Amino acid sequence: MAIPVLICDDSSFARKQMARALPKDWDTEITYAANGEEALTAIRAGKGEVTFLDLTMPVMDGYAVLETIRKEDLPTVTIVVSGDVQPEALARVQKLGAIEFIKKPIDPDKTRTVLTQYGLL
């Protein structure tokens, strides 16, 4: 059965790049969101068992999404995907419940390693 995967990034290029970085042998049904509000709607609808989340977006940023996921106890495993890899950002997203932080540009091998490490693949 396909795993519902949500890719949330305000850049359509980054969303496509993330989708291409997913393992080809991983059975997924991908949903895309361009901002945090769209992401939360998708997660609440069951379309984000695994969520790949950008931090810097208009409307609602990734930090606010993580805070809402935690506050509402939404059923998703979140992996942050961002170019902002400052130690403060890393510590903050981990504190908010993200399981991992993947640096942009996306490395397909790193993605596979993270998914395998957490038993998602």
N, C-alpha and C positions, 0 to 999 in steps of 0.2 A: 504494500500500500504506500502510495506517495506521501512524503512528508511535506506538510504545508510550510513553505519558506517565504519569508517576507524580506525584501531588499528595500531599504529606505534610504534615499539620498536625493537631494534636490537637483543633482546633475543627472540627466538621462544617460550621458556617456558613462558616468561612474556606476550607474545601475546596471548597464549592459556589461561593463567590465567585470563587475562583481558576479554577475550571472555566468559569464564565461569562465571565471575562476573556480566555480563549483565543480567538484569531481563529476566526470561524465557518467560514472557508474552509480551515482547517488540518485535514487528515485524521488524526485521532488515535484511539487506543484508550486510554481513561483508566482508571487503577487508582488507588485511594485507600489511604492508610496513615494511621493515627492516631498513630503514634510511630516513632521511628528503627528499632527492631527490625523492625517491619512493613515499613518502607521498604527495608531491606537485603534482606529475604526477597524482596520484589517485584523489586528490581534484579537479584538473583542469578537470578531466574526469567525474566529478560528482559523485564520489564514496565515498565522505566524507562529507555528510551533517553535521554529527557529527563526530569529530575526537578526539580520545584518543591518546595523544602525550607524548612520553618519552622525557626527556631533554638531556640525555647523550647518544649520538650515534655517530658512525663513519660517514664519508662522509659529512653529514650535521646534526648538532644538532637541538634540539627542539627550541632553541632560534632563530636560523636562519630561521627555518620553520615559526615561529610566525611572525618574521619580514617580510618575503615574503608574507604571508597571508595578513598582514596589508597593505603592499606596493601595492600589486596587487588587493586588495579588493576581495579576494577569498571567495566564498560562503560556509563557514563552521563555525560551532560552535565548539570551541576547549576547551577540558578539558585536562589539563596536569596531567600525571600520573608518579610520580617519587619518588625515595627514598630520593632525595635531597630536604629536606623541610626547608632549612635555610631561615630565614626571607628575605634575599636579593633575593633569587631565587623566592620566592613567590611574592614579590613586582614587580620583573622584568617581570614575566610572566603575571601578571595582567595588568601591564602597556602596554604590547605587545598585549593584547586583549584576553587572555585566560579567560573563564568565571569562572573556578574553578580549584583547585589543589587537586588531590587525592593522598594520600600517599601509596606507596607500602609497604608491600603486600596489594593487593586490598581487600577491604571489600565490599561484595555484597550489604549489607544494606546501606553503605555510597554511593555507586554508584546509587542505586535506589533513595535515598534521593536527590542527586544532580540532577538527570534526572527529577525528579518530580518537584523540586524547580524551574527549568528553563523551565518547560512546554514541556519537550522533551519526556516524557513518558505518 
